[in-house]
């Protein structure tokens, strides 16, 4: 069990610095704008709060991809509020036990929590680099995500579990860079200056 509060708070800080004119900017995810990614994070907050409570539709599938058109005028208050509620939901030890469902997949609560931490860290990095910010992850959260990714990969550097191919990163690089490489992102990625995603 790992506290999500550092990761959700960091995400809210990043979102608070995303100006309206940035929502069309590119991200490390091809064809996905910064606004699309922000909407995706909002969807993750709601979906994984239900996952924590085991309050999920057994017929539900993966959440829809993010779409900036769905953000609405209240996203700056709504998404941070939902992220705070998400952290509270996962503070309950029962969220980390038993079976639950996330992204249309049945899995143990402990695994779902690690999947969520991975989403928060990797998409936090995506949003940070896309908007000219720096992600400052909690060391315990980062280590939990690293362990999850190592186990998920199982020594296979190819695409796995929705992740791209591992990007090799020197052991001398910071831990965040190594985790981002394990997640299939290039830690040296930088966006073209203010270039729209489409």
C-alpha positions in Angstrom: 0.0 0.0 0.0 1.4 3.3 -1.1 -0.1 6.7 -0.5 -1.4 8.3 -3.7 -1.6 11.8 -2.3 1.9 12.9 -3.3 1.2 11.8 -6.9 -2.3 13.3 -7.1 -1.1 16.6 -5.5 1.8 16.8 -8.0 -0.6 16.1 -10.9 -3.0 18.9 -9.7 0.0 21.3 -9.5 1.0 20.5 -13.0 -2.6 20.9 -14.3 -2.8 24.3 -12.5 0.0 25.6 -14.7 -1.5 24.5 -18.0 -2.8 27.6 -19.8 -5.8 27.4 -22.1 -3.6 28.2 -25.1 -1.5 25.1 -24.4 -4.4 22.6 -24.7 -3.7 22.0 -28.4 0.0 21.4 -27.9 1.6 18.0 -28.8 2.6 15.4 -26.2 4.9 12.4 -26.3 1.7 10.4 -27.3 1.4 10.7 -31.1 -1.8 12.4 -32.1 -2.8 13.2 -28.5 -3.0 16.8 -27.6 -2.3 18.2 -24.1 -6.0 18.9 -23.7 -6.8 15.2 -24.7 -4.3 14.1 -22.0 -5.8 16.3 -19.4 -9.2 14.9 -20.1 -7.8 11.4 -19.9 -6.4 12.2 -16.4 -9.8 13.3 -15.4 -11.3 10.0 -16.6 -8.6 8.1 -14.7 -9.5 9.9 -11.5 -13.1 8.8 -11.7 -12.5 5.3 -13.0 -10.0 4.4 -10.4 -12.0 5.8 -7.6 -14.6 3.3 -8.6 -11.9 0.6 -8.8 -10.8 1.4 -5.2 -14.4 1.0 -4.0 -14.9 -2.2 -6.1 -17.9 -0.2 -7.5 -17.4 -1.2 -11.1 -19.7 -2.5 -13.8 -18.6 -6.1 -14.7 -19.3 -5.4 -18.3 -17.4 -2.2 -18.5 -14.4 -1.9 -20.8 -11.4 0.4 -20.9 -12.3 4.1 -20.4 -12.6 6.2 -23.6 -9.5 8.0 -24.8 -9.1 11.5 -23.7 -10.8 14.2 -25.7 -10.1 17.9 -25.1 -13.6 18.7 -26.4 -15.1 17.0 -23.3 -13.1 19.1 -20.8 -15.8 21.7 -20.2 -15.2 25.1 -18.5 -14.9 23.6 -15.0 -12.0 21.3 -15.6 -9.5 23.4 -13.5 -11.6 22.8 -10.4 -13.2 19.5 -11.2 -10.2 17.4 -12.0 -8.1 18.5 -9.0 -11.2 17.8 -6.8 -11.6 14.3 -8.3 -7.8 13.7 -7.9 -8.0 14.6 -4.2 -11.0 12.2 -3.8 -9.0 9.5 -5.7 -6.2 9.7 -3.1 -8.7 9.4 -0.3 -10.3 6.4 -1.9 -7.0 4.6 -2.1 -6.1 5.5 1.5 -8.6 2.8 2.5 -6.6 -0.4 3.0 -9.5 -2.4 1.5 -8.8 -0.7 -1.9 -5.5 -2.7 -2.0 -7.1 -6.1 -1.2 -9.4 -8.5 -2.9 -10.3 -8.4 -6.6 -11.5 -5.4 -8.6 -11.7 -4.2 -12.2 -9.7 -1.5 -14.0 -9.7 -0.7 -17.7 -12.0 -3.6 -18.4 -9.6 -6.1 -16.7 -10.2 -8.1 -13.5 -7.1 -7.8 -11.2 -6.1 -7.8 -7.6 -6.5 -4.5 -5.8 -2.8 -4.2 -5.1 -2.0 -4.5 -8.8 -4.7 -1.9 -9.7 -3.1 0.5 -7.2 0.2 0.1 -8.9 -1.3 0.5 -12.4 -2.8 3.8 -11.1 0.5 5.0 -9.7 2.1 4.3 -13.0 -0.6 6.2 -14.9 -0.2 9.2 -12.6 3.6 9.3 -12.8 3.9 8.6 -16.6 1.1 11.0 -17.5 2.4 13.5 -15.0 5.7 13.4 -16.9 3.8 13.7 -20.2 2.0 16.8 -19.1 5.1 18.3 -17.5 7.3 18.0 -20.6 4.5 19.0 -22.9 3.9 22.2 -21.0 7.4 23.2 -20.2 7.3 22.0 -16.6 9.2 19.6 -14.4 7.7 16.6 -12.7 8.8 16.2 -9.0 7.7 12.7 -8.1 7.7 11.4 -4.5 10.6 8.9 -4.1 8.4 6.2 -2.6 5.9 6.5 -5.5 8.6 6.4 -8.1 10.2 3.3 -6.6 6.8 1.6 -6.5 6.3 2.4 -10.2 9.8 1.2 -11.1 9.1 -2.1 -9.4 5.8 -2.5 -11.1 7.3 -1.8 -14.6 10.2 -4.2 -14.0 7.8 -6.9 -13.0 5.4 -6.2 -15.9 8.3 -6.2 -18.4 9.7 -9.5 -17.1 12.9 -8.8 -18.9 11.2 -8.2 -22.3 12.0 -4.8 -23.7 9.3 -5.1 -26.4 5.8 -3.7 -26.1 3.9 -5.1 -23.1 0.8 -4.3 -21.2 0.0 -1.2 -23.2 3.6 0.1 -22.9 5.8 0.8 -25.8 9.3 -0.6 -26.3 11.8 0.2 -23.5 14.0 3.2 -24.2 17.5 2.3 -22.9 18.6 4.8 -20.3 22.0 5.0 -18.6 22.0 3.8 -14.9 23.7 7.2 -14.2 20.6 9.1 -15.2 18.1 10.2 -12.5 15.6 7.6 -11.3 12.7 9.4 -13.1 14.5 9.2 -16.4 15.0 5.4 -15.9 11.3 4.9 -15.0 10.2 6.9 -18.1 12.4 4.8 -20.3 11.0 1.6 -18.8 7.5 2.9 -19.6 8.5 3.2 -23.2 9.0 7.0 -23.3 12.1 8.8 -24.4 13.2 10.9 -21.3 14.9 13.4 -23.7 11.6 14.1 -25.6 10.9 17.8 -26.0 7.9 19.3 -27.9 8.4 21.5 -30.9 7.7 25.0 -29.8 3.9 25.5 -29.4 3.1 23.1 -32.2 -0.5 21.8 -32.3 -1.1 18.1 -32.1 -3.2 18.0 -35.3 
